[in-house]
Structures are given as C-alpha cells and as structure tokens.
Amino acid sequence: MEQFYLRSSAPAASPRSFDGSEKRLRQAAEAGDADAQCNLGILYDNGVDDNGRAVEGKRPQAVKWLLAAARQGLPRAQIRLAEIYATGPDISGSHTAACGWFLLAATGLHGIHLHRAQTGYARISLRLSPAQIAKAAAFARDAAAQCPHQAD
C-alpha cells in the first residue's frame, strides 16, 4: 500500500518575541497580579499567544508564573500547574505535588473545571503510594488554610 504525506505550502510560524501587550502582561505579573501570572504561565507553557501566534515555549518560566498565581489561591493556575507536574516524569515528587495541587484546585472549582481537577487527581494518584497520597492531601489542607482567596 502506498503512503501519502500531506504538505503545506504555507511557511511554519516561527516563535516571535513579546509584543507590547505581552510586555504589559509580564509587568502586571511582576507586580503580583494573579490573573496576569496565570495567563503568562499559560502563554509560556502553550507556546501560543491569545491570537494563535507562535511564541517561544518556556516550561520553567511557565511553572514560575503558574506557581506564583497558584500560591495566591487562583484555582485555574493550580489546576494548570498540577497538569504540568502530572505530565512530566516523577522527578523529586512532582506527581505527589500534582495530586496536592489537583486537590487544592478542586476546593475552588465548579462544573467541568471541578471534574477536570477530580479526573486529573484520579489519574495521577494511581501511580502513588498511600504515603504519597497522604502527603498530597496534607499539602492541600495546609495550603487551603494559608490561602485566604482559595474559595473565590
């Protein structure tokens, strides 16, 4: 059987540097705006901006900004951070951290987003020992107590 390959005559989009709107997003994130931190983290993780244009993906920067927003109690940052930790190899307890962030995010989510956190937790917890699951639950409990905006 013959194989066919599709080719596009359009050139592939190349990563570009930040434009003015992304610079303002970074400034807001640096000033402590949790929504801006989350959006910047997602931007870095996706490698695509809100207009679908390619930007250079930077996973360490994504984690930095998502972690900053997650620590401020933003559930969508918490779930995205959990997903990043869950998809990588279990280095230094990243799967335990993922479970903790999924549990914490679930306390501030509803509907489909809550379901996303619950299924993410269920999927990654299968790989953990009971002690690791207990550690994740303790993390979520302690973090919820320290985060005044968790239920927003």
Long-range contacts (C-beta under 8 A, 24 or more apart in sequence): 13-53, 13-54, 14-54, 15-47, 15-54, 15-55, 15-56, 15-57, 16-53, 16-54, 16-55, 16-56, 17-55, 17-56, 18-55, 22-49, 22-55, 29-65, 29-68, 32-68, 32-72, 34-68, 34-69, 34-72, 34-73, 34-74, 34-77, 35-69, 35-74, 37-65, 37-66, 37-68, 37-69, 37-72, 37-74, 37-77, 38-65, 38-66, 38-69, 38-74, 38-76, 38-77, 38-80, 40-65, 41-65, 41-66, 41-67, 41-68, 41-69, 41-77, 41-80, 41-81, 42-66, 42-80, 45-80, 45-84, 59-84, 70-101, 70-104, 71-143, 71-147, 72-147, 72-149, 73-108, 73-147, 73-148, 73-149, 73-150, 73-152, 74-149, 75-104, 75-105, 75-107, 75-108, 75-109, 75-113, 75-117, 75-150, 76-105, 76-113, 78-102, 78-104, 78-105, 78-108, 79-105, 79-109, 79-113, 79-116, 79-117, 79-120, 82-117, 82-120, 82-121, 82-124, 83-120, 86-120, 86-123, 86-124, 90-127, 93-132, 93-135, 95-124, 95-127, 95-128, 95-132, 96-128, 96-132, 96-133, 96-135, 96-136, 96-139, 97-136, 97-139, 98-124, 98-136, 99-124, 99-125, 99-128, 99-132, 99-133, 99-136, 99-137, 100-135, 100-136, 100-137, 100-139, 100-140, 100-143, 101-140, 103-136, 103-137, 103-139, 103-140, 104-139, 104-140, 104-143, 104-144, 104-147, 104-150, 107-140, 107-144, 107-150, 107-151, 108-150, 108-151, 108-152
